[in-house]
Each structure stands twice: as C-alpha cells, then as structure tokens.
Amino acid sequence: MLAIDLGVFHRTPQIVSMKEATIWSIVWIVLALLFNAGIVIFAGTAKGLEFFTGYVIERALSMDNIFVFVVIFSYFGVPSHYQHKILFWGVLGALVMRSVFIAAGVALIVRFEWILYIFGAILIASGWKMMFQEGMEVHPEKNVLIRLARKFFPVVQGYDTAKFFLRKNGKLFITPMLLVLITVETTDVVFAVDSIPAVFAVTRDPFIVYSSNVFAILGLRAMYFLLAGVMNTFYYLRHGLSIVLIFVGVKMLVDGFYHISIGLSLLVILVVLSVAVGMSMYRNKKASGE
C-alpha cells in the first residue's frame, strides 16, 4: 500500500486535496476494519476486540501527532506540495522504530512483569502533563541529530527540490527536507513512549500491539491533510486524550487487583473522546454566536 501510494499516486510532489485526503482516510479505515474482521474469523472475538480497542487508542493518540506536524511544518516553512513526502518517510521510519520498541517492550514484560506498573505511571504522568499543556512547541535547534547533521554536512537553503541530499561540485549537501524529516522522526519517538505502553494495557500479544500501531500510523498522513487546517477548533480534544492516557495508566496499575475488561475500556475511551469533540463543537458554535 505504501509503494502504491508513493510510486503511483504521488510520484511527483503535489498538494493533497481535501477530497483525496478524505478518500484515503476512508480507505485506511476500511482496510483496518477488514483486517480486524480477519482477526475475528481466524483468532476469535476476544483478539478482535483487543485489536479494535488498540486501534482506537492509537488512532486517538495519533491526533496529537497532527498538532505537532502542523507546528513543525510551520516552523520550517515547508511548502504544501512537499509535506506528503516527508510524512511518507516519517511513517516508514515510525513503522521500523515502533517494531523495535514493541519487541523490547514484550521482552521486558516477559522478564520483568512489574515493569507494567512503570508503564502505567508513565501514562498517568504524560496524561497529566498534556492536560495542562498550553500549546505545542518544537525546538529543532536543540535536537542532537539535527546539530550533528549540520555539523558534518552543509545545508542547502530553500526548498528547490524534494530530495534529502544534493551533490554540488563534488560536495554532498543536505536539504531542509532532511532536517524536517529528522525532526518528525525524533518527535515520533517521544509519542511512542506514550502510545505503545497504552496498547500494552489492552493486550500483551505483540502481533496485536504492532498491527494496531501499523494501521493507526498508516492512516495518519491522510488524516493530517484532512484535519490540519481545523485542528485548533478541537479545543477540548487534548483534554480528552489526556483523560484517555490517565485512564489507561490507572487500568495498568490496578490490573493486579481489579481487572477492567476490554469492552468497558473501549466504551470509556469512546465516550471520553466523543464528549471532548462534542464540547469542542459546542464551544465553536457558541463563539460564533449561533
């Protein structure tokens, strides 16, 4: 699907229209649901519910990525027709990095089951921080990888090409596109610290954890182009996401004493997110005087 996306539909840099973003968003959701149906058929309803709950959690938390992408692209002044390529390679890198994180997480849980309590504490702390965070900021100048890249390679000014590297007069240059990609990739590492432990609260099955991550990430690019321009209207969404993180963290902490079922967890998450979106829409309607 990624090969078809980049090799067929986006062979040349172009601005992704609202219509195209909507179609691709629907395509990724349908594919995720079909995959979910396959899990139900071949692995049972319980595994299917685990996947769906994990997918909803990851999909919801990926909304926070969109806030950050908007800030990053604005900070670097990335032209609209180059944003898809950066997100494509960003998604590809995220798939690789998260597979490593998930494998490490499973290995740690198998050997040290008490580490789930640490994961739970991390989620509660992250949710609490998100609740009171005023806005999103990026500081690429503090990024170690970007500082190293600038130290060893001269940087081409401007966005005259979609390439990440250029050779001029026998000398290798890097472009601002690579600096943006590095920022996107390192930012995703931070998000993975929240999102991966959150799915471990639902299931310990690495296949379910990874596949739910994959489908949420694959749909992230289309969702960005669909919602980037209106993200600020979802005023209470970050509050809803923070409550979800805190709830999942609490679920992990109390699991040894009281088991919160996956069905109940899914219901709580859907209700919280629905209320957050509904309150945001009501706030916008009230602000417009309607």
Secondary structure as the mmCIF struct_conf table of DSSP 4:
data_model
#
loop_
_struct_conf.conf_type_id
_struct_conf.id
_struct_conf.beg_label_comp_id
_struct_conf.beg_label_asym_id
_struct_conf.beg_label_seq_id
_struct_conf.end_label_comp_id
_struct_conf.end_label_asym_id
_struct_conf.end_label_seq_id
HELX_RH_AL_P HELX_RH_AL_P1 LEU A 2 ILE A 4
HELX_RH_PI_P HELX_RH_PI_P1 ASP A 5 PHE A 9
BEND BEND1 ARG A 11 THR A 12
HELX_LH_PP_P HELX_LH_PP_P1 ILE A 15 SER A 17
HELX_RH_AL_P HELX_RH_AL_P2 MET A 18 ALA A 43
HELX_RH_AL_P HELX_RH_AL_P3 THR A 45 PHE A 76
TURN_TY1_P TURN_TY1_P1 GLY A 77 GLY A 77
HELX_RH_AL_P HELX_RH_AL_P4 SER A 80 ARG A 111
TURN_TY1_P TURN_TY1_P2 GLU A 113 TRP A 114
HELX_RH_AL_P HELX_RH_AL_P5 ILE A 115 MET A 131
TURN_TY1_P TURN_TY1_P3 PHE A 132 PHE A 132
HELX_RH_3T_P HELX_RH_3T_P1 PRO A 140 LYS A 142
HELX_RH_AL_P HELX_RH_AL_P6 VAL A 144 PHE A 152
BEND BEND2 PHE A 153 PHE A 153
STRN STRN1 VAL A 155 VAL A 155
BEND BEND3 GLY A 158 GLY A 158
BEND BEND4 ASP A 160 ASP A 160
BEND BEND5 ALA A 162 ALA A 162
BEND BEND6 PHE A 164 PHE A 164
STRN STRN2 PHE A 165 LYS A 168
TURN_TY1_P TURN_TY1_P4 ASN A 169 GLY A 170
STRN STRN3 LYS A 171 ILE A 174
HELX_RH_AL_P HELX_RH_AL_P7 PRO A 176 PHE A 200
TURN_TY1_P TURN_TY1_P5 ALA A 201 VAL A 202
HELX_RH_AL_P HELX_RH_AL_P8 PRO A 206 LEU A 218
TURN_TY1_P TURN_TY1_P6 GLY A 219 GLY A 219
HELX_RH_AL_P HELX_RH_AL_P9 LEU A 220 LEU A 227
HELX_RH_3T_P HELX_RH_3T_P2 ALA A 228 THR A 233
TURN_TY1_P TURN_TY1_P7 TYR A 235 TYR A 236
HELX_RH_AL_P HELX_RH_AL_P10 LEU A 237 VAL A 254
TURN_TY1_P TURN_TY1_P8 ASP A 255 PHE A 257
HELX_LH_PP_P HELX_LH_PP_P2 HIS A 259 SER A 261
HELX_RH_AL_P HELX_RH_AL_P11 ILE A 262 ALA A 287
TURN_TY1_P TURN_TY1_P9 SER A 288 GLY A 289
#
